[in-house]
């Protein structure tokens, strides 16, 4: 029997966040999504630090129009891949990048 885990993981930048979000699809028992702290996922320090740096970059550069959104999305996807490797093949992980106008891009499932 395949283990059931309705919680999915999304890597997505937001101000003051960890960059990692849990969600269920469809929402279950009123839970839609919530930010996950790095320690809850037992991230290695190097990966946690990389997420922190990625979010700081978002906070520092995005509002000042000096934001290289393409490079930012490449780094976000790289972090999502590393997170998937850390969590294992059974865990669903996706990356939701940001468009040049600040709108969310379609999520990319990390295999």
C-alpha positions, 0 to 999 in steps of 0.5 A: 500500500502506498503511503498517503500524505496529502501535504504537498510542498511549494517553493515560492518567494514571499516577504518575511517567509521561509520560501517553503509552503505546505498545501493540500490539494484539494484543501483538507479540513480547512487547511489550504496552505501555510509556511513551513520553517526550515527546522520542521523539515530538518534542512541541512544548514547549508540549504537553510542558509541558501533559502534565507539568502534567496528570500533576502534577495527577493526582499532587497531587490524586487521592490527596487526594480533591480530584480533579475527575475530570470536568475531569481527563478533559476535559483528558486528552482535549484533550491526546489530540486535540492529540497526534493532531494532532501525530502525524498522521492515520495514527497511532492515538491513544486516551484512557483516562480514569479513573472517580470510583472510580479505575477505568479508563474505556473507551478513546475513539479520537481521530479 
